[in-house]
Amino acid sequence: MKKFIVGIILLVVCLFGCGKKETGKVEKKTVSVEKKQTEIKLPEEKHDFIKNEQGFIVHMKDIKVLLKHLSTSINQQDWEAIKQDTKKLKESSPVVFTGANKDDLPVEFVNLDVKFHMSALELISASQEQNKDKAHTAFFKVVNSCDECHAKFNPKESSTSWFQ
């Protein structure tokens, strides 16, 4: 009797799935006929939590430009330029730029935004001390927080490539 019930349940699950929607179809493309190799292409992930994608992209590019400028300013120890740039960096918020309510965003995205801000505050502190080594360390923490977020939420640009 138990085997019969388990069999019916398995049959129902196989026929109807687990109730999750398919996120997209997997595309297979033959890469090498001789070796019978295929390339599997997964569907691109959309992040519906970003309400204004074009605006979000513009803000992210602004942060990238700001970080490039900050890198140069830190290397040159231009503390006034660093002060101005860190002020702008502190006001930047990927969470705000999404245009969505914070509660509607993925928790990991919000946590990475917090990490970005904590690193930015560390950079501000190091800049106020006019300590080049601390400023470099804090700067790379900011960049790493950006890279972490890109790796998770923008895998086609997993590295922010600040220095290219």
N, C-alpha and C positions, 0 to 999 in steps of 0.2 A: 504494500500500500504506500509506504514512504517513497519507494523508488518511483511509483507511478506519479505521485504528487511532484516530486523533484523533476521528473521528466516533463511534466506539463509546464512547470514553471520555466524550465530551460527552453522549452519550445516557444513559449510566449515571449520570453526575453529575446530569443533569436529572431523571432518574427517581427517584433515591434521595437526592438532596441531598448535602451535604458531610459528613454524619454528626453535625452539631450538632442538638441538640434545639431545637424551637421554644420560645421563652420565653413565648409567649402569642399570642393572636390580636389583630390590629389591628381596632379598631372604627371604622367610618365612620358618620358621622351627617350627614344633609343639613342644612345651615345655611340656605341660601338657594336655593329652587327656581328663582327667576327668574334668578339668576346662575350656577346649577348649581355652587354651592360646597358642599364637604363638609368636615367637621371630622374629622381623624384623631386618634383617641385611642389612645395606646400603652398597653400593659398596665403596671400599677404594678409597680415593681421591688421585689422582696422581698430582704431581706438576711438570709440564713439563718445568717450567722456570729454574729448576736446570739442567744444562748441563752435569755435571759430578757428579752423585749422590754418587758414592763411595768416590771420593775426598772430597765432601762436608761433608759426614759423618765423615771422618777422621779428618777434621778441627774442626767439632763440638765436637768430642771427645777430641781433644787437648784443646779446650776452657774449657771443663768440668774438665779435669785434672788440668789445670791452675787455675781454680777457687777453686778447692779443696785445692791446695797448698796455694793459697792466703788466704783462710779462716784460715788455720793453722798459716800462717805467721802473719796475723793480730792479732790472739789470743795471739801469742808469742811476738808480737811487734818487729818482725824481720824486721826492716825498710829497710835494704839493699835487702833482698829477695823480699819484697813488691815492692821496686823500680824496680827490674828486671822483676818481674811478671806483674806489671802494664804497663811496656813498651811493653811487648809481647801482653798484652790484648789490648792496644791501636792500635797495628798493625793488630789485628784480625778484619776480616770483613765478616760477613755472606753474604753480598751483593757480595763482590768480590769472595768469595768461590763458589758461584753458577756458575761462569764461563759465566754468561750472561751479556748482556748490561743492565745497570741500567734502561734504558727507557723501557726495555722489561719485567721488574719485576713488580709484584703487588705493588701498591703504599703503601699499608699497610705494606708489607714486608720491603720496603725501610725505611718507617717511624720508624718501630721497630728497624732497624739497627741504625738509627740516635739516637734513645733513648738509645740503648746499648752503643754507643760511648759517648754520653753526660754523662751517668752514669759512664763510665770508666774514663772520664776526671775528674769528681768529686772525684772519688776514688784516682786518681793520686794526685790531690790537697790536699786531706785529708792526704795522705801518706807523702807528702812533709812537711806538718805541723807536722807530727808525732803525730797525734791526733787519738787515738784508737777509740773513740766513733764516730767521723766523718767518719773514715775509715770503721767501721762496717755498719753505715747507708748507705754510698755510695756503699759498697759491696753488700748489700741487694737490692739496686736499680738496680745494674747490674744483679743480679740473677733474680729479678722480670721481668726485660726486656726480659731476656731469656725465662722465664716461659710464658710470654705473647705471645711471638712468637711461642713457642711450642704449646700452647693452640690453636692458630689459624692455624698453618701450619703443626703441627705434633701431632694431637690429641691423638694418641696412646701413646705418651710420653708427656702428658700435663704438668707434673712437671719434671723439670730437675734433681731433687733428688740429689743435690750436696753433701748431707751429709750422704748418705747411703753407 
